[in-house]
């Protein structure tokens, strides 16, 4: 989904070199497992972004994933922990709680009044949620995020983690960004990851992980989560490279795969370690071909799971 801080495109340098470097950093410095809302999408679309509606077709997805089956829901159900995988109550992540936050909701566009309602994000007020973006062929970010989140849940539960989703196709819109943060806080999560995809200009490619800035103001105080969130995000970035083969963003984060934001309620209001990941740019045909591939989405989920696991194992 498009975010609100515009970063002009830069030439796509060193994809293989930087990808290898990130993986090397993870393996040598971090040990690849040794210690250590509307948010998401377009709070203010970047120039060149397609906004929230699909542009004329240009992408040719390698494989389109079917839309998740819809279920009826009430506007404000409480999040419930996902059931543990049968027979896998124990494992290396036993006793750990992970909250997965699938960005947006496929039906947000049907509830514009509700999602445009202003909510407190700690330092100011912003929309409850946004619709997210889509590929030029119409594959919605909200469907992508839910699919990857389901795959990620399965991988983490197989390691014994307790997994909570902030949303699981069980409500007509939202949840709002403040509620997304609150779900992670109330769960006393050991780690929270918000899953997204960007909606920037053609030629802008790659993934980036968004880290919370140091924010103190109003109801926001990220002082206790900045460092652990950076550890979590760095591990995810390095292992996302290894699992997917994708290079870090060539338009955000100076080719590091990391970006720091102070304007996202989901981060500002979090009291537990939390990051966002933009898995790729849905409006670039080459990235879109990856994002619409079920096999690539499985690799994306694996990379995120590996990063979370490495962080939690310490």
C-alpha positions in Angstrom: 0.0 0.0 0.0 1.2 3.4 -0.6 2.5 5.3 2.3 2.6 9.0 2.9 6.3 9.8 2.9 7.3 10.2 -0.7 10.7 8.9 -1.7 11.8 9.5 -5.4 12.8 6.4 -7.4 16.5 5.6 -7.5 18.3 3.4 -10.0 18.1 -0.3 -9.1 21.6 -0.9 -8.1 23.2 -4.0 -6.8 20.2 -6.3 -6.3 22.3 -9.4 -5.9 25.1 -7.8 -4.0 22.8 -6.1 -1.4 20.6 -9.2 -1.1 23.8 -11.3 -0.4 25.1 -8.6 2.0 21.9 -8.6 4.0 21.8 -12.3 4.3 25.5 -12.3 5.2 24.9 -9.6 7.9 22.1 -11.8 9.3 24.3 -14.9 9.4 27.4 -13.3 10.8 26.3 -10.4 13.0 22.8 -11.7 14.1 23.5 -15.3 13.8 20.2 -15.8 11.8 18.5 -16.8 15.0 20.8 -15.7 17.8 19.7 -13.0 20.1 19.6 -10.0 19.7 -3.3 0.4 10.1 -5.0 1.7 8.0 -1.7 2.2 9.0 -0.3 0.1 6.6 -1.3 1.3 3.4 -1.7 4.6 2.0 -2.0 7.1 4.9 -0.8 9.6 2.3 -0.2 8.1 -1.1 3.2 8.6 -2.7 3.4 10.4 -6.0 3.1 7.9 -8.7 1.0 5.7 -6.6 -2.2 4.3 -8.0 -4.1 5.1 -4.8 -6.6 2.6 -3.8 -8.3 1.7 -7.1 -6.7 -0.5 -9.8 -5.1 1.3 -12.8 -5.4 0.0 -16.4 -4.0 -3.6 -16.6 -0.3 -3.9 -17.2 0.9 -6.7 -14.9 0.8 -10.2 -16.0 0.6 -12.2 -12.7 2.3 -15.6 -12.9 -0.5 -17.1 -10.8 -3.6 -15.4 -9.3 -4.6 -16.6 -5.9 -8.4 -17.1 -5.3 -10.0 -14.5 -3.0 -10.5 -15.7 0.6 -14.1 -16.9 1.2 -16.1 -14.2 2.9 -17.9 -14.8 6.1 -20.5 -12.8 7.9 -19.3 -10.7 10.8 -20.2 -7.8 13.1 -18.3 -4.6 12.9 -16.4 -5.0 16.2 -15.7 -8.6 17.1 -12.8 -9.2 19.5 -9.7 -10.9 18.1 -9.4 -14.6 19.1 -6.2 -16.6 19.2 -5.8 -19.0 16.3 -6.2 -22.6 17.3 -2.8 -24.4 17.7 -1.9 -26.9 15.0 -3.0 -30.4 16.1 -0.2 -32.3 17.8 2.2 -29.3 17.8 1.5 -27.8 21.2 5.3 -27.9 21.9 8.2 -26.7 19.9 11.0 -24.1 19.8 8.5 -21.3 20.1 6.4 -22.9 22.8 5.3 -20.2 25.3 5.7 -17.4 22.8 2.9 -15.3 21.5 3.0 -13.7 18.0 0.4 -11.3 16.7 0.0 -11.1 12.9 -1.7 -8.0 11.5 -3.0 -8.5 8.0 -3.1 -5.0 6.5 -6.5 -3.6 5.5 -9.8 -5.4 4.8 -11.1 -6.4 1.4 -14.4 -4.8 2.1 -13.1 -1.5 3.5 -14.2 0.2 0.2 -17.8 -0.6 1.1 -17.6 1.2 4.4 -15.9 4.5 3.6 -17.7 6.5 6.3 -16.6 4.1 9.0 -13.0 3.8 7.8 -12.6 7.6 7.3 -13.5 8.1 11.0 -10.6 9.8 12.7 -8.9 7.9 15.5 -6.1 8.8 17.9 -2.7 7.5 16.8 -0.9 8.9 19.8 0.5 12.1 18.4 -2.3 13.2 16.1 -5.5 11.8 14.5 -5.8 9.8 11.3 -8.3 7.7 9.5 -9.5 4.5 11.1 -8.2 2.4 8.2 -7.7 2.7 4.4 -8.6 0.4 1.5 -5.0 -0.5 0.6 -3.8 -0.8 -3.0 -3.9 -3.5 -5.7 -2.1 -4.8 -8.7 -3.1 -3.3 -12.0 -5.0 -6.5 -12.7 -7.1 -6.0 -9.6 -5.5 -8.3 -7.0 -6.1 -6.4 -3.8 -3.5 -5.8 -1.2 -6.0 -6.9 1.5 -6.3 -10.3 -0.1 -2.5 -10.6 -0.4 -2.0 -9.7 3.2 -4.5 -12.2 4.5 -3.1 -15.0 2.4 0.5 -14.4 3.5 -0.7 -14.1 7.1 -2.5 -17.5 7.0 0.7 -19.1 5.6 2.8 -17.3 8.3 0.4 -18.5 11.0 0.8 -22.1 9.9 4.6 -21.9 10.0 4.7 -20.3 13.4 2.2 -22.7 14.9 4.2 -25.6 13.7 7.0 -24.3 15.9 4.7 -24.2 18.9 3.9 -20.4 19.0 0.5 -19.1 20.0 -0.6 -17.0 17.1 -3.3 -14.2 17.1 -4.5 -12.5 14.0 -5.9 -8.9 14.4 -8.4 -9.7 11.6 -9.3 -13.0 9.9 -11.9 -12.1 7.3 -14.4 -12.0 10.2 -15.6 -8.5 10.1 -17.1 -6.1 7.5 -14.4 -3.5 7.8 -11.2 -2.6 9.8 -10.1 -3.0 12.4 -9.0 0.6 13.0 -5.3 1.2 13.5 -5.6 1.9 17.2 -7.5 -1.4 17.7 -4.8 -3.2 15.7 -2.2 -1.9 18.1 -4.3 -2.6 21.1 -4.8 -6.3 20.1 -1.0 -6.8 20.2 -0.7 -5.0 23.5 -3.5 -6.9 25.1 -2.0 -10.2 24.0 1.3 -9.2 25.6 2.8 -10.4 22.3 6.5 -11.2 22.1 6.4 -9.9 18.5 3.9 -8.3 16.2 4.3 -8.1 12.4 2.0 -6.1 10.2 1.9 -7.5 6.7 1.5 -5.2 3.7 2.4 -4.5 0.1 3.2 -1.1 -1.4 1.5 0.8 -4.2 4.3 3.0 -5.6 5.4 3.9 -9.2 6.4 1.5 -11.9 10.2 0.8 -11.6 10.1 1.0 -7.8 10.8 -2.5 -6.7 11.7 -4.6 -3.7 10.6 -5.0 0.0 11.2 -2.9 3.0 10.6 -3.4 6.8 9.2 -0.4 8.7 10.5 0.2 12.2 9.0 2.5 14.9 10.7 5.8 15.5 11.3 7.1 19.0 8.0 8.9 19.7 6.9 10.4 22.9 3.8 12.5 22.8 0.1 12.2 23.8 -0.7 8.5 24.3 2.4 7.4 22.3 5.6 6.3 23.9 7.8 3.9 21.8 10.9 4.3 24.0 10.8 0.7 25.2 10.2 -1.0 21.9 12.5 0.9 19.5 15.5 -1.3 20.0 13.8 -4.7 20.2 11.7 -3.8 17.1 14.9 -2.9 15.2 16.3 -6.3 16.1 13.1 -8.0 15.0 13.0 -6.0 11.7 16.6 -6.5 10.9 16.3 -10.3 11.3 13.2 -10.4 9.1 14.8 -8.3 6.4 17.9 -10.5 6.2 15.9 -13.7 6.1 13.3 -12.4 3.7 16.2 -11.9 1.2 17.3 -15.4 1.7 13.9 -17.0 1.4 12.5 -15.0 -1.5 15.5 -13.9 -3.4 14.0 -10.4 -3.5 16.2 -7.4 -3.1 15.6 -4.6 -0.6 13.6 -1.6 -1.9 15.3 0.6 -4.4 13.1 3.6 -3.5 12.8 3.5 0.3 15.4 3.0 3.0 18.6 3.7 1.0 18.9 0.1 -0.2 19.0 -1.2 3.4 15.5 -2.8 3.4 14.7 -0.8 6.5 12.7 2.4 7.0 11.8 4.3 10.2 8.4 5.9 10.6 6.8 8.1 13.3 3.4 8.6 11.6 1.9 5.1 11.9 -0.6 4.5 14.6 0.0 0.8 14.6 3.6 1.5 15.6 3.2 4.6 17.8 0.6 2.9 20.0 2.3 -0.4 20.4 3.8 -1.3 23.7 5.3 -4.5 22.4 8.0 -5.1 19.7 6.4 -4.5 16.3 7.3 -3.9 12.7 5.6 -3.6 9.3 6.8 -5.3 6.2 6.0 -4.0 2.7 6.6 -7.2 0.7 6.9 -5.5 -2.7 5.3 -2.9 -5.0 2.0 -4.1 -6.4 2.0 -1.4 -9.1 5.2 -2.6 -10.7 4.6 -5.4 -13.2 7.7 -7.4 -12.1 6.9 -7.2 -8.4 3.2 -7.9 -9.1 4.1 -11.1 -10.8 5.8 -12.2 -7.6 3.1 -11.0 -5.3 0.4 -12.8 -7.3 2.3 -16.1 -7.2 1.2 -18.6 -4.5 4.6 -20.2 -4.4 6.3 -16.8 -3.9 3.8 -15.9 -1.2 4.8 -19.1 0.6 8.5 -18.0 0.4 7.5 -14.6 1.7 5.8 -16.2 4.7 8.8 -18.4 5.3 11.2 -15.5 5.3 9.0 -13.6 7.8 8.6 -16.7 10.0 12.4 -17.3 9.9 13.0 -13.7 11.1 10.4 -13.9 13.9 11.7 -17.3 15.0 15.3 -16.1 15.1 14.3 -13.0 17.1 12.3 -15.0 19.6 14.9 -17.7 20.1 17.4 -15.0 21.0 
